[in-house]
Amino acid sequence: MKFLLTTKSRIGHNAFKPDNPQAVFQAAHAWNKARLEDGSIDCVYGFVDGRGGASIVNADSHEDLLRMIRSSPMYHYMDYEIRALCDLELLWQLQISAASAQSNK
């Protein structure tokens, strides 16, 4: 299953600040690189304001996705929005079939 994961930093807003931000950021960088290398994450992009980002994440279940997110060194410092993704070709086929069924009524 693929998910669009967007994050927004809470540091300086609603979250406590890390004692050692540099260490947390280095750990998060290493964590992202490891997930990219093992295929758990397809891609990661940061927002230009430096306060979050977006990624395409692979997980076998919602529970596996939760485990992955909670293992991130940034887990306690971010707000998350998660959207399940589907194959666009399948989506178009379903849309076309539904529209065809509606027009045949």
C-alpha positions in Angstrom: 0.0 0.0 0.0 1.2 3.5 -0.8 0.5 6.6 1.3 1.1 10.3 0.9 2.6 11.5 4.2 2.9 15.2 4.8 4.5 16.6 7.9 4.5 20.0 9.5 7.0 20.9 12.3 5.6 21.7 15.7 9.0 22.8 17.0 8.7 26.3 18.5 4.9 26.1 18.3 3.0 23.4 20.2 5.8 20.9 20.9 8.7 20.9 23.3 12.0 21.7 21.8 14.7 19.0 21.6 17.6 19.3 24.0 20.0 18.8 21.1 18.3 19.8 17.8 21.4 19.0 15.8 21.5 15.4 17.0 17.8 15.0 16.3 18.1 16.4 12.8 21.1 14.2 12.1 19.3 11.1 13.3 16.2 12.1 11.2 18.4 12.5 8.2 19.9 9.1 8.7 16.5 7.6 9.3 15.2 9.0 6.0 18.2 7.7 4.1 17.8 4.2 5.5 14.1 4.1 4.6 14.9 5.3 1.1 17.6 2.6 0.7 15.3 -0.2 2.0 12.4 0.9 -0.2 10.0 1.8 2.7 9.9 5.3 1.3 9.8 6.0 -2.5 10.7 9.7 -2.2 11.0 12.5 0.3 10.7 16.2 -0.3 11.0 19.1 2.0 9.0 22.3 1.9 11.0 25.3 1.0 10.2 27.0 4.3 12.0 24.2 6.1 9.1 23.4 8.4 8.0 20.0 7.0 7.7 18.0 3.9 6.0 15.2 1.9 6.9 11.6 1.1 5.4 8.6 -0.6 5.6 5.7 1.9 5.1 2.0 1.4 3.6 -0.1 4.1 1.7 -3.4 4.1 -0.9 -2.2 6.6 -2.0 0.9 8.5 -0.4 -0.7 11.6 3.0 -1.0 9.8 2.7 2.6 8.7 2.1 3.7 12.3 5.1 1.7 13.4 7.3 3.3 10.8 6.1 6.8 11.6 6.6 6.3 15.3 10.1 5.0 14.8 11.2 8.4 13.3 13.4 10.6 15.5 11.1 13.5 14.5 7.9 11.7 15.5 7.2 13.9 18.6 8.1 17.1 16.8 5.8 16.8 13.8 2.1 16.9 12.8 1.2 14.3 10.3 -1.4 14.1 7.5 -1.8 10.7 5.9 -3.6 9.9 2.6 -4.0 6.4 1.2 -3.0 6.3 -2.5 -4.2 4.1 -5.3 -3.1 3.3 -8.8 -4.3 6.1 -11.1 -5.0 3.7 -14.0 -7.3 1.7 -11.7 -9.0 4.9 -10.5 -9.7 6.0 -14.1 -11.1 2.6 -15.0 -13.5 2.7 -12.0 -14.5 6.3 -12.8 -15.2 5.4 -16.4 -17.2 2.3 -15.5 -19.3 4.3 -13.0 -20.0 7.0 -15.5 -20.9 4.5 -18.1 -23.3 2.7 -15.7 -24.9 6.1 -14.8 -25.5 7.0 -18.5 -27.1 3.6 -19.2 -29.8 4.1 -16.6 
